[in-house]
Amino acid sequence: MDGDSIGILSFMIILLIGGSAYFSASEVAFSSVNKIRIKNKADNGDTQAKKALLILDNFEKALVTILIGNNIMNITCASLTAFLVSRIWGINFVALATIIMTILVIFTGELFPKSLAKAYNTEFVLKTAWFLFFLMKILTPLSYLFEKIGTLATSLLSFNQKPTVTEDELLDIIKTIEDEGTIDEEQSELLQSAVEFNVTRVSDVYTPLAKVISLSTDMNGDKILSTIIKEGYSRYPVYEKGRIIGILQTRQYLKNHVANRQRSIRSLMTKIYYVSKERLIDDLLSDMSRIKVHMGIVIDDEKQVIGIITIEDILEELVGEIWDESDEVLDYFMELGGNRFEVNADLLVNRVFDLIKYPIDKKRFNNMTMLDWVKQEISLEPEEDDEFEYENLVIRVSNIENNQIKKIIVKIKEEDDHE
């Protein structure tokens, strides 16, 4: 074999290894690239992004094209190498040459290009999308055949189609991008609340009846007025003979009072809107907005009234506590709804029990902070979401900063939680 032939074959082998590297890199780059980022670029008029988006929308066909191309490169490379070595050094050196070529292809045609493509997937996709798109067109007959074979194999194996991203995976993604610094903690909490919003039930956020300020038809006008002024709420359930018969809007009552009209409290009430404690709050919010109701009366499975829920309660589950001018702001204590309270870790345990109105033997916790209590009950170094139970309470670590526990959530369990 003359020198020119050897040079041409060697050059072809180098090109084939380069082709293998391209297809290997394409497989990783197109499978790992952020599709939303590419779509935004395409929407802004980037022509390469538009081609890349077409490939991503037909990724199964693209993947078949990549695999066909990669196999052609590797098989041809191995064949030419064996032919070249056998002509130069003889058949006895073919096995050794094959081993050396295999190692070379693994590093230069697989590992290195895949690592590089994953690190710079967006740049690689945008620069090479036109070529892969061209190959997809040329290899359409072959890719169509292999796609059909793959579809047939999948149907015979009867695999269930699973969602691309589950809810738990989405929460993990949000947490990851928060850790990477792409979004801050507040944005992360808002996104996580939005994801969990559609699975939260009324029982998680309603206000128990024991904590509801109500009015009665037996009250005189002065008593009703003083209660409204003292409590500062916009609506109150109204009782008669031990049961709720309606809802009084503060605005309506005050307008009536200022106008000096002697209308009874019963005539000013609005109808009751009953809500099951098992109702999902995202559905409830839509219904309450549609029929323009701001307060619902929560009932249990036996149709017994157990509390109230307002639109504000639902929105606070999504965006956090909503304060107005009449609220007393305690930065060390926050009621979250659903019998849950967030407290500072340095708050005394007995003070917490006073705030949540929970009866307890105060001597046991004399001068003990919530932080001391958590460390006493959790033997290992506490982490976020670690929890323990005490009587009818669940104590959970909710926030740690600089390895220090800052916030703790206390939940009073309902009777249903014991079942």
C-alpha positions as CSV (number, residue, x, y, z in Angstrom):
1,M,0.0,0.0,0.0
2,D,1.5,3.4,-1.0
3,G,1.9,6.4,1.2
4,D,-0.9,8.4,-0.4
5,S,-3.4,5.6,0.3
6,I,-2.2,5.3,3.9
7,G,-2.6,9.0,4.4
8,I,-6.1,9.1,2.9
9,L,-7.3,6.2,5.1
10,S,-5.7,7.7,8.2
11,F,-7.5,11.0,7.5
12,M,-10.8,9.2,7.0
13,I,-10.4,7.4,10.3
14,I,-9.7,10.7,12.0
15,L,-12.9,12.2,10.4
16,L,-14.9,9.2,11.5
17,I,-13.7,9.5,15.1
18,G,-14.7,13.2,14.9
19,G,-18.1,12.2,13.5
20,S,-18.5,9.8,16.4
21,A,-17.6,12.6,18.8
22,Y,-20.3,14.8,17.2
23,F,-23.1,12.3,17.5
24,S,-22.1,11.4,21.1
25,A,-22.1,15.1,22.0
26,S,-25.4,15.7,20.2
27,E,-27.1,12.9,22.2
28,V,-26.1,14.4,25.5
29,A,-26.6,18.1,24.5
30,F,-30.1,17.7,23.1
31,S,-31.3,15.4,25.9
32,S,-30.0,17.8,28.7
33,V,-30.6,21.2,27.2
34,N,-33.3,23.5,28.8
35,K,-36.2,23.4,26.4
36,I,-37.8,26.5,27.9
37,R,-34.6,28.5,27.3
38,I,-34.5,27.4,23.7
39,K,-38.2,28.2,23.3
40,N,-37.6,31.7,24.6
41,K,-34.8,32.3,22.2
42,A,-36.9,31.0,19.3
43,D,-39.8,33.3,20.3
44,N,-37.3,36.2,20.1
45,G,-36.5,35.3,16.5
46,D,-33.3,33.2,16.8
47,T,-33.4,31.0,13.7
48,Q,-31.0,28.4,15.1
49,A,-33.1,28.2,18.2
50,K,-36.2,27.6,16.0
51,K,-34.4,24.6,14.3
52,A,-33.3,23.3,17.7
53,L,-36.9,23.6,19.0
54,L,-38.1,21.5,16.0
55,I,-35.5,18.9,16.9
56,L,-36.6,18.8,20.5
57,D,-40.3,18.6,19.5
58,N,-39.3,15.5,17.5
59,F,-36.7,14.2,19.8
60,E,-37.4,10.5,19.3
61,K,-36.7,10.9,15.5
62,A,-33.6,12.9,16.4
63,L,-32.4,10.3,18.8
64,V,-32.8,7.5,16.2
65,T,-30.9,9.7,13.7
66,I,-28.1,10.2,16.2
67,L,-27.8,6.5,17.0
68,I,-27.8,5.6,13.3
69,G,-25.0,8.1,12.6
70,N,-22.9,7.1,15.6
71,N,-23.1,3.4,14.7
72,I,-22.1,4.1,11.1
73,M,-19.1,6.2,12.3
74,N,-17.9,3.5,14.8
75,I,-18.4,0.5,12.5
76,T,-16.7,2.2,9.5
77,C,-13.9,3.4,11.7
78,A,-13.3,-0.1,13.1
79,S,-13.4,-1.6,9.6
80,L,-11.0,0.9,8.0
81,T,-8.6,0.5,11.0
82,A,-8.5,-3.3,10.6
83,F,-8.0,-3.0,6.9
84,L,-5.2,-0.4,7.2
85,V,-3.3,-2.3,9.9
86,S,-3.6,-5.6,8.1
87,R,-2.1,-4.0,4.9
88,I,0.7,-2.4,6.7
89,W,1.7,-4.8,9.5
90,G,-0.3,-7.9,8.7
91,I,-3.3,-9.7,10.1
92,N,-1.5,-10.5,13.4
93,F,-1.7,-6.9,14.5
94,V,-5.4,-6.4,13.8
95,A,-6.5,-7.5,17.4
96,L,-4.0,-5.1,19.0
97,A,-5.1,-2.2,16.7
98,T,-8.7,-2.9,17.5
99,I,-8.1,-2.7,21.3
100,I,-6.1,0.6,20.8
101,M,-8.8,2.0,18.6
102,T,-11.6,1.0,21.0
103,I,-9.8,2.9,23.8
104,L,-9.2,5.9,21.6
105,V,-12.9,6.0,20.5
106,I,-14.1,5.7,24.1
107,F,-12.1,8.7,25.2
108,T,-12.1,11.0,22.1
109,G,-15.5,9.8,20.6
110,E,-17.5,9.3,23.8
111,L,-16.4,10.5,27.2
112,F,-14.7,13.8,26.3
113,P,-17.3,15.1,23.8
114,K,-20.2,14.1,26.1
115,S,-18.7,15.9,29.1
116,L,-18.1,19.0,27.1
117,A,-21.6,18.9,25.5
118,K,-23.3,18.6,28.9
119,A,-21.3,21.6,30.3
120,Y,-22.1,23.7,27.2
121,N,-25.3,22.1,26.0
122,T,-27.1,25.4,25.0
123,E,-24.2,26.7,23.0
124,F,-23.6,23.3,21.3
125,V,-27.3,22.8,20.4
126,L,-27.6,26.3,18.9
127,K,-24.4,25.9,16.8
128,T,-25.1,22.4,15.5
129,A,-28.9,22.3,15.2
130,W,-28.8,23.0,11.5
131,F,-26.6,20.0,10.8
132,L,-28.6,17.5,12.8
133,F,-31.8,18.9,11.3
134,F,-30.2,18.2,7.8
135,L,-29.3,14.6,8.8
136,M,-32.8,14.0,10.1
137,K,-34.2,14.9,6.7
138,I,-31.7,12.7,4.8
139,L,-32.1,9.7,7.1
140,T,-35.9,9.9,7.4
141,P,-36.6,6.5,5.7
142,L,-34.2,4.7,8.1
143,S,-35.3,6.6,11.2
144,Y,-39.0,6.0,10.3
145,L,-38.3,2.3,10.1
146,F,-36.5,2.1,13.5
147,E,-39.1,4.4,15.1
148,K,-41.9,1.9,14.1
149,I,-39.8,-1.0,15.4
150,G,-39.3,0.8,18.7
151,T,-43.1,1.7,18.9
152,L,-44.0,-2.0,18.3
153,A,-41.6,-3.2,20.9
154,T,-42.9,-0.7,23.5
155,S,-46.5,-1.8,22.8
156,L,-45.7,-5.4,23.2
157,L,-44.0,-4.8,26.5
158,S,-47.0,-2.7,27.6
159,F,-45.1,0.0,29.6
160,N,-47.3,2.5,31.3
161,Q,-46.7,6.1,30.2
162,K,-45.4,8.1,33.1
163,P,-45.4,11.9,33.4
164,T,-42.1,13.6,32.4
165,V,-41.8,15.4,35.8
166,T,-43.7,14.4,39.0
167,E,-44.8,16.8,41.6
168,D,-42.0,15.6,44.0
169,E,-39.5,16.0,41.3
170,L,-40.7,19.5,40.5
171,L,-40.3,20.5,44.2
172,D,-36.8,19.1,44.1
173,I,-36.1,21.2,41.0
174,I,-37.3,24.3,42.8
175,K,-35.2,23.5,45.8
176,T,-32.1,22.9,43.6
177,I,-32.4,26.2,41.7
178,E,-32.8,28.0,45.1
179,D,-29.6,26.3,46.3
180,E,-27.8,27.4,43.1
181,G,-28.8,31.0,43.7
182,T,-31.1,31.4,40.6
183,I,-34.0,32.3,42.9
184,D,-34.1,33.5,46.4
185,E,-35.8,31.8,49.4
186,E,-39.0,33.8,49.2
187,Q,-39.4,33.0,45.5
188,S,-38.7,29.4,46.2
189,E,-41.3,29.3,49.0
190,L,-43.9,30.9,46.7
191,L,-43.2,28.4,43.9
192,Q,-43.4,25.5,46.3
193,S,-46.7,26.8,47.8
194,A,-48.1,27.1,44.3
195,V,-47.2,23.5,43.5
196,E,-48.7,22.2,46.7
197,F,-51.7,24.5,46.5
198,N,-53.8,22.0,44.5
199,V,-53.4,19.2,47.1
200,T,-54.1,21.3,50.2
201,R,-57.5,20.7,51.8
202,V,-59.8,22.9,53.9
203,S,-58.9,20.9,57.0
204,D,-55.3,22.1,56.7
205,V,-56.1,25.9,56.8
206,Y,-59.5,26.5,58.4
207,T,-59.9,28.3,61.7
208,P,-61.4,26.0,64.4
209,L,-64.7,27.1,65.9
210,A,-63.2,27.6,69.4
211,K,-61.1,30.5,67.9
212,V,-63.9,32.2,65.9
213,I,-65.3,35.5,67.2
214,S,-69.0,35.4,66.6
215,L,-72.2,37.4,67.3
216,S,-75.6,36.4,68.5
217,T,-79.1,37.5,67.8
218,D,-79.5,38.0,71.6
219,M,-76.9,40.8,71.6
220,N,-78.1,44.4,71.7
221,G,-76.8,47.0,69.3
222,D,-74.2,48.4,71.7
223,K,-72.8,44.9,72.4
224,I,-72.6,44.1,68.7
225,L,-71.0,47.5,67.9
226,S,-68.4,47.1,70.7
227,T,-67.5,43.6,69.5
228,I,-67.0,44.7,65.9
229,I,-64.8,47.7,67.0
230,K,-62.8,45.6,69.4
231,E,-62.1,42.6,67.0
232,G,-61.8,44.5,63.7
233,Y,-63.0,41.6,61.4
234,S,-65.0,42.3,58.2
235,R,-67.4,39.4,58.8
236,Y,-68.8,37.5,61.8
237,P,-70.9,34.3,62.0
238,V,-74.2,34.9,63.8
239,Y,-75.6,32.4,66.3
240,E,-79.2,31.8,67.3
241,K,-80.1,29.1,69.8
242,G,-76.7,27.4,69.6
243,R,-76.4,27.2,65.8
244,I,-75.0,29.5,63.1
245,I,-77.8,31.1,61.0
246,G,-76.0,33.5,58.9
247,I,-73.0,35.8,58.3
248,L,-72.9,39.5,59.2
249,Q,-70.9,41.9,57.1
250,T,-69.3,44.6,59.3
251,R,-69.7,47.2,56.5
252,Q,-73.4,46.6,56.2
253,Y,-74.0,46.8,59.9
254,L,-72.0,50.1,60.3
255,K,-73.8,51.7,57.3
256,N,-77.1,50.8,59.0
257,H,-75.8,52.1,62.4
258,V,-74.6,55.4,60.9
259,A,-77.9,55.9,59.1
260,N,-79.6,55.3,62.4
261,R,-81.8,52.6,60.9
262,Q,-83.2,50.2,63.5
263,R,-82.9,47.0,61.5
264,S,-82.4,43.7,63.3
265,I,-79.1,41.8,62.9
266,R,-81.1,39.0,61.2
267,S,-82.2,41.3,58.4
268,L,-78.6,42.3,57.6
269,M,-77.2,38.7,57.4
270,T,-76.1,36.9,54.3
271,K,-76.7,33.2,53.6
272,I,-74.4,30.5,54.9
273,Y,-72.0,28.9,52.5
274,Y,-71.2,25.4,53.8
275,V,-67.8,23.9,53.0
276,S,-66.6,20.3,53.5
277,K,-63.3,20.0,55.4
278,E,-62.1,17.6,52.7
279,R,-62.6,20.2,49.9
280,L,-59.5,21.1,48.0
281,I,-58.7,24.8,48.5
282,D,-57.9,25.6,44.9
283,D,-61.4,24.4,43.8
284,L,-62.9,26.3,46.7
285,L,-61.2,29.5,45.9
286,S,-62.6,29.4,42.3
287,D,-66.1,28.8,43.6
288,M,-66.0,31.4,46.3
289,S,-64.7,34.0,43.8
290,R,-67.3,33.0,41.2
291,I,-70.3,33.4,43.6
292,K,-68.6,36.3,45.5
293,V,-68.5,34.7,48.9
294,H,-65.8,35.6,51.4
295,M,-66.5,33.3,54.3
296,G,-67.5,29.6,54.4
297,I,-68.7,27.5,57.3
298,V,-66.6,24.3,57.6
299,I,-68.4,21.1,58.3
300,D,-67.1,17.6,59.0
301,D,-68.2,14.2,57.7
302,E,-71.2,14.2,60.1
303,K,-72.3,17.7,58.9
304,Q,-71.3,19.2,62.2
305,V,-69.9,22.8,62.1
306,I,-66.2,22.7,63.1
307,G,-64.9,26.2,62.0
308,I,-64.7,28.8,59.3
309,I,-62.6,29.5,56.3
310,T,-62.1,32.8,54.4
311,I,-60.6,33.8,51.1
312,E,-57.8,35.4,53.1
313,D,-57.0,32.0,54.7
314,I,-56.7,30.4,51.3
315,L,-54.6,33.1,49.8
316,E,-52.3,33.1,52.9
317,E,-51.6,29.4,52.2
318,L,-50.2,30.5,48.8
319,V,-48.5,33.8,49.5
320,G,-47.9,33.7,53.3
321,E,-49.4,35.8,56.0
322,I,-51.5,38.8,54.9
323,W,-51.4,41.7,57.3
324,D,-53.7,44.7,57.6
325,E,-53.7,47.8,59.8
326,S,-55.7,46.1,62.5
327,D,-53.5,43.1,62.9
328,E,-51.1,42.9,65.9
329,V,-47.7,42.0,64.3
330,L,-45.7,39.5,66.4
331,D,-42.5,38.7,64.6
332,Y,-41.8,35.8,67.0
333,F,-45.2,34.1,66.5
334,M,-47.4,33.6,63.4
335,E,-50.6,31.6,63.0
336,L,-50.5,29.7,59.8
337,G,-54.0,28.1,59.8
338,G,-55.0,24.5,60.1
339,N,-54.0,24.5,63.8
340,R,-50.4,25.4,62.8
341,F,-48.2,28.1,64.4
342,E,-44.7,29.2,63.5
343,V,-42.6,30.5,66.4
344,N,-39.0,31.7,67.0
345,A,-36.7,29.0,68.3
346,D,-35.6,31.2,71.2
347,L,-39.2,31.6,72.5
348,L,-39.9,30.0,75.8
349,V,-42.0,26.8,75.6
350,N,-44.5,28.1,78.2
351,R,-44.9,31.3,76.2
352,V,-45.7,29.3,73.1
353,F,-48.3,27.3,75.0
354,D,-49.9,30.5,76.2
355,L,-50.1,31.9,72.7
356,I,-51.7,28.8,71.2
357,K,-53.9,28.3,74.3
358,Y,-52.7,24.8,74.9
359,P,-53.1,23.5,78.5
360,I,-49.8,22.0,79.8
361,D,-47.9,21.5,83.1
362,K,-45.7,24.6,83.0
363,K,-43.3,23.4,85.7
364,R,-41.8,20.8,83.4
365,F,-40.8,23.4,80.8
366,N,-39.7,26.1,83.3
367,N,-37.2,28.5,81.5
368,M,-36.8,26.0,78.6
369,T,-36.8,27.5,75.1
370,M,-38.2,25.8,72.0
371,L,-34.6,25.3,70.7
372,D,-33.7,23.5,74.0
373,W,-36.7,21.3,73.7
374,V,-36.0,20.4,70.1
375,K,-32.4,19.5,70.8
376,Q,-33.5,17.4,73.8
377,E,-36.0,15.4,71.8
378,I,-34.0,15.0,68.5
379,S,-30.8,13.2,69.4
380,L,-28.9,13.9,66.2
381,E,-28.1,17.4,64.8
382,P,-31.6,18.7,63.9
383,E,-32.3,19.4,60.2
384,E,-35.2,21.2,58.5
385,D,-38.4,19.1,58.6
386,D,-37.2,17.0,61.5
387,E,-40.1,16.6,63.9
388,F,-41.3,14.9,67.1
389,E,-44.6,14.5,68.9
390,Y,-45.6,15.5,72.4
391,E,-49.1,14.6,73.6
392,N,-51.4,16.2,71.0
393,L,-48.7,18.3,69.4
394,V,-46.3,17.9,66.4
395,I,-43.2,20.0,66.7
396,R,-41.3,20.5,63.4
397,V,-38.1,22.4,62.5
398,S,-39.1,24.8,59.7
399,N,-36.0,27.0,59.1
400,I,-32.3,26.8,59.7
401,E,-29.8,29.5,58.9
402,N,-26.1,29.3,59.3
403,N,-26.6,25.9,61.1
404,Q,-28.8,27.6,63.7
405,I,-32.5,26.7,64.1
406,K,-34.5,29.9,63.6
407,K,-38.2,28.9,63.2
408,I,-40.2,26.0,64.5
409,I,-43.8,25.0,63.6
410,V,-46.1,23.7,66.3
411,K,-49.3,21.8,65.1
412,I,-52.2,20.8,67.3
413,K,-53.4,17.5,66.0
414,E,-57.1,16.9,65.4
415,E,-59.0,13.8,66.5
416,D,-58.8,12.5,62.9
417,D,-55.0,12.6,63.0
418,H,-55.0,9.9,65.7
419,E,-57.0,7.4,63.5
